[in-house]
């Protein structure tokens, strides 16, 4: 698993997860999700399988959540 996105924005994280689920891309969230502000710079991280990273980047970029992606 590799990091695709790191954010404390719960709405963005939920949207990204829904997009990945809808695209059939497995994912996990590592880090805190309890709504408390991040401590020491730690933020939840959205992880995807190594072999699906390019697809996941494209899905999030197409939705405007990432700056650039190539397919």
C-alpha positions in Angstrom: 0.0 0.0 0.0 1.2 3.5 -0.9 0.0 6.9 0.2 -2.3 8.6 -2.2 -3.6 11.5 -0.2 -3.0 13.0 3.3 -5.6 15.4 4.7 -7.3 16.4 7.8 -10.4 17.4 5.8 -12.9 14.7 6.6 -15.2 15.8 3.7 -12.5 15.5 1.2 -11.4 12.1 2.6 -14.9 10.8 2.5 -15.4 12.0 -1.1 -12.0 10.5 -2.2 -13.0 7.2 -0.6 -16.4 7.1 -2.3 -14.7 7.8 -5.7 -12.2 5.0 -5.2 -14.9 2.6 -4.0 -17.0 3.5 -7.1 -14.0 2.8 -9.3 -13.3 -0.6 -7.7 -10.0 0.5 -6.2 -9.2 -1.0 -2.8 -8.1 1.5 -0.2 -7.3 1.9 3.5 -7.2 4.9 5.8 -4.2 5.1 8.2 -4.2 7.6 11.0 -6.8 9.3 13.2 -10.3 9.7 12.0 -12.0 10.7 15.2 -12.5 14.4 14.3 -9.9 15.7 16.7 -7.4 18.2 15.2 -4.2 16.5 14.1 -1.5 16.5 16.7 2.2 16.9 15.7 1.3 17.2 12.0 -0.2 13.7 11.8 -3.1 13.5 9.4 -5.1 10.6 8.1 -3.6 9.0 5.0 -5.4 7.4 2.2 -3.6 4.3 1.0 -4.0 2.3 -2.2 -2.3 -0.8 -3.6 1.0 -0.1 -5.4 -0.4 -1.5 -8.7 -3.5 0.8 -8.6 -1.7 4.1 -7.7 -1.8 5.5 -11.2 -5.5 4.6 -11.6 -6.3 6.1 -8.2 -4.4 9.3 -9.0 -6.4 9.7 -12.2 -9.7 9.2 -10.5 -9.0 11.8 -7.9 -7.5 14.2 -10.4 -10.5 13.9 -12.6 -12.7 14.9 -9.7 -10.4 17.9 -8.9 -8.9 16.5 -5.7 -5.4 16.2 -7.1 -3.4 18.6 -9.3 -2.1 16.4 -12.0 -2.4 12.8 -13.2 -1.6 11.1 -16.5 -3.3 8.1 -17.9 
